[in-house]
């Protein structure tokens, strides 16, 4: 078995460890060392010099419409499925797929098949069962059975509340879904979380606050996403976090036409930290392949764009470069925090026996240079080595 040794890179595990030697044995990290005596030309070892680079755990994006999303503007606004190269070039080595508004022409079975496809192509993949609507769509006929019996299903989502596109579920319907996910998670040893889409409606986080008041379900069982869609919602999120809740900030947006109250994820992260929210309770997701409205320079609606997984790290980097968030803290919101929230025990850290999912970036620019997924080089010096099965294939 070939050993890969990365030397001289400054390691963020995500905690800063300084310059280390990281040894990769097959799909896992064998260990992290202060130094190693490696004989020159020793067979079976590939030595990679990480001088001038920072080494991060592979990024985790837990909200991606991997088979496409959208459709709110008619059939022509259905967004395309994601390609492997989009994820790898963004440093994403673990992805969680979900459905959105459309749980009719998009199916959980297709979502699961795409997750298996991405796994075969080289990265780690999971899915949420369900869609915006309650009653839930599922594979087995019951969401709890999906979670318990299907390895890749780790929770329920993206359920929508406080949004005109939701099924307008009652609180009682909502809380039964959360309870179902929780028990299924306990039985299967998975997180059993509910990924909850929060729209810009009047209800905001009311269901979540009522859940904490009226039940014994812990706050971390539900992860509300799009919390940065308004300052008002972000402030409500602070109160939810004070009660133990996790906050998910969305990184995809039209930077040139943010709504008056909308916040980019980088700024929202800084605000939350300044308000005393524990960094361990915050995560970023991209909403990749979801549909986004696009406006012209005068602010007039021009059409739909597509959420980008590349924004996941771009906003993390922006938090460091423009909002003075400490790099060690910032990198947690796309690595160890997500792994902890979703109980992905082999992900999110550079440590012995963890999966060898690694990202090397330039120390000065923070640009992604190299990506390893389960010990395999997927990108080297900014050049993709692995693409999806049908990417760049000729048609006949």
N, C-alpha and C positions, 0 to 999 in steps of 0.2 A: 504494500500500500504506500502510495506517495504521500510524504509529509510536506505540507506547505508551512513555511515559517515567515511571518511578517516581522521585520525588525526595524527599529529606529522610529516607528510611528508613535506619536503621542496618543495614548489610549484614553478615550472617554467610555467608561464601561457600563452605564453612562457617567459614573463618578470619575473624576480626573485621576488617572493613575501615573501619568508621566510616560516617559519612553519605556516601552516594554518589548519583549519578544512574545508573539502570539503564535502558538503552534496549532495547526489544523490537521486533524487525522480523519480522513474520510469526510463524513457529513457533520462532524462535531469539533468543538474546540477541545484540544487535548489539555491545554493549560496556558497560563500567562506567567511569564518569567521576567526577572530583572535582567538576566543575561544568559547566554548559552554558548558553549564552546563547540562550534560546528567546524569539523575538518573540511578544508577546501576540497571541492570535488567529490564530497561524500555522496554515494549513490542513494537514490530514493528520496532526495530532499530538493524541493524547489524553494529557493530563498528569494523573498521579495523585499526590496529596500524601501521602507516607508519614510525615509528622511524627508522632512518638509511637508509631511502630511499628518492629518488627524485621523484616528480610527474610531468609528462609531459602530454600535450594533446596527444590524439591518433595520430599516424603517418598517413600521407596521401601520397600514392604512385600514381602519376597521369600518369604513363606510364608502364602498365603491359599487356602482351599478355596473358590474362586470359584464352583464349581457345587454347593457344599454338601459336607458331610462327615458324620462320625458314622455311625450305624447299628449301633453295638456293642450297643445295647439292643433290637434288633429294628427292623423296617421303620419303625415310627412314630418312631424316634429319628434318622431321616435329617434333617439340617439343610438349610434352604433355600439356594438360590444367593444370591450377593451382588448388591446393587443399586448402580448408579453413585453415587447420592447418599451412600451410606454411606462410600464411598472419598473422594469429594470433600470432604465435611464433616470428614473426618479429616485433610485435607491431603495425602492420598496421590495422587500423580500418575503413579506407576509401580507396577504390581503384578505379582507372579509367582504364577501359579496352580499348584496341585498336587492330586493325589489323596491319599487317606490309607488307612485300613484297607480300604475297599471299592474294589477294582479290578474288580469284576464288574458291579454295577448302575450304577456310575459308569464312564465311559469316557474315554480320552485324547482321542478325537475330539470328544466333547462339551466337554471342557475346552478344547480348541483353539478350538472354535466360540465359546465364551463369551469367550475372550481376544480374538478378532476383534471380537466384539460390543462389548466395553468400549473397544477401540481406535476403533471407529466412533463411539462415543458421546463420545469426547473425551480419554481418558487413554492412557498407554502400557502395554502388557501383554505378558507372556511366560509361558511355562509350563515345568514340568519334566515329562519323560516318566517313566512308571513309577508304582508305588504302594508300599504297605508290602511287598508280596510279591516274592520272587525264586523262579522266573523272572519277568522283568519283563513288564508289559503295555506295548504300544507301538502306534503308528499304522501304521508300515510293516512291522512284523514283527520289527524289530530296533532297539533303542534308539539305537545309534550312527548308524543311518541317519536316525532322527528328528532327531537333533541336527545332522547334517551337511546334510540336505536341506530341513528345515522351519525357516524363519527364526525363528519365535517359540519354538522349543524350544532352551533354553540349557543344559540339564543333565538329570540324573536325580534323581528324588525323589518323594515322601518315602519312602525305604527305611527299614524299621524293624529295629532290633536291640535286644537286651536288653529285650524286651517280650513278654508272653504273647500279644499279638495279631500278632506278626511271623510270618513263615514259617519261623522258626528256621533261617536260612541258616548254612551252614558258613562258616568263614573263607575257604576257597578260592572259594566262590561269591561271597562279598562282594568279594573283591579283584579278581575278574574283572570285576565290574560297574564298579568304580572305574577299572580299566585301560581298559575300553571307553569310559567317559565321557571320560577324559583324552585318548585318541587322537582321539576324535570332535571334541573341543574344539580340539585342535591343527589338525586338518584344516580345520575350519570357521571358525577364528578366534574361537571363542566360549570362554566360561569352562570349559564341560564339567565343572562341579562336580557332586558328589553331595550332595544335601540328605539328611542322615541323622538320622532320628528315634531318639533315645536314650530308651528306657523306664526304668523303675525296677527292672529286673532285675539280677542279680548281675554280668553281664558288663561293664556300664558302657562304658568306652572301650577295652576290651581289644583289639578288632579294630583300632582306630586305632593304638594303641601298637605292636602287632605289625606293622602295615603300615609304620610308620616304621623299625622295626628290620630287617625282612626284605626290603624293596623299595626302589626308587629313586623311588617316587611321592612328590611333595612333600605336606606336611601340608595345604596350602591347597586341595588337590583335593577334600577332603571337609569339609563344614561341618556339624558336629554341632549339632542344635537341641534345645531343652528342657534346656539345661545347668544352668539354675537350678531344676530340679525337686527338688534336694537339695543340702545343703552339701557332702556327700561328693563328689557328682558335680562340683560347682563346683570343688572343690579338685583333682580329677583333671583338670579342664579347664585349670587353671593350668599343670599340667605339660605338657599338650598344646600350650598356647600357647607355652611356653618352647621347644618344638621347631618352632615356626613355624605352628601351627594357628590357625584362626579359630574363635571361639566365638559361638554364636547364642543369645541370651536371649529367652525367650518372654514376651510382655507380657500375654496374656489369662489371668486367674485369678479366683477368688472371693476378694476381699480380706478378707471377713469370716470365711473358713474355710480359711486356708492350712494345709496339713499341717505337722506339727511341724518337719520339716526343709526345707520348701519356702521359696523366697525369691522375693519380687517382683523383677522385672527391674531396677527402679531401685536397690534395695539391692545386688543382685548386681553391677551395674555399678560401684558404689562399692567393693565388696570387691575386685573384680578390679583396679581401678586402684590401690588401696592395696597390693595384692600385687605390683605392678610390671608387670602385663600392659599391653602397648602398646595404646593406644586404637584404633589402626588395625586391630587384630585382633578387635575386638568389634562385633557388630551386634545390633539388635533386630528381631524379627519378631512379628506378632500372633497367628498361628495362627487368623486370622479365619475365621468360619463353621465351625470345628471344634466338636465337642461337648464340653461341660464339665459335670462333676457339680455339682449345687447341693444345699446342705444347709440345714436350718432353723436357728433360733437355738439349738437344743439339739445341733446337730451331726448330726442324723439326715438320711439321704439323702432328698431330696425330688423329685429328677428331674434332667433335663439342661438346661443352658443352652447358649448359643452364644458362641464366642470372638468378640471384637469388634475390628475394625480400628481403632476409635477409641482403643483402649488403646495403640497404637503411640506416638503422640505424648503421650498422657496419662502414660505411664511415663517418657518422656524428660523431660517437664516436672517430674514428681515427683523425678527424680534431681537436678534443679537446685534445686528449691524445698525439698526435705526432706533431701537427702543431700549437699548442697554440691558437687555435680559442676559443674565449669566449663561454662557454656553452650556455648562453642565446642567443647569435647570432646563434650558430650552430643549435640549436633545431628549430629555425624558418624556416630553409630551408626544413623541412619535416612536418611542422605543419601550423602555421599562414600564412606564405608566400604563400603556395600552396592554402590554403583556400581563400585568397584574390585574387590571380591570377585567380582562377576558380569561384569566386563568390559563394562559399559554405559558406553561412552566419552563419550556425549553427555549423561549424567545426573549428578546429584549435586553440581553446582557452579554457582555464579553467576559466569560467565566468558563472554567473547565467543565466539561460535559454538557454545556449549552450548545444549541445548533450553531454551526459556523456560518451565520448570516452576518456579513460585515460590509461596511462602507468606508472607503478611504476618500478623504477630501483634501484639497489643497489648503494648507494652513493659512495662507494669506487671503485667498479669495473665497474660501469655503466651498468652492465648486466641486461637484462629485467627479472623481477620477476612476475609481475602481469599485466593483460590486461583486461580492461573493454570496451565493445562496446555497445553503447546506454543503459548504465546502467547495463548490464549483465556481470557477471564475466566470461571471456573466458579462462583465464589462471591465476592460483594462485600458488605462490611460485615455479614458473618454470614448473608447471604441467598443461598440457592442459586439460580443462574441457569440451570443445566443439570441435568436429571435423566435417568434412564434412559428408554428408549423407551416402556415400559409403566408407568412409575411414575405414580401419580395418575390413571391412565386409568379411565374408567367402564366397567363391564361392562354388557352388554345382554342 
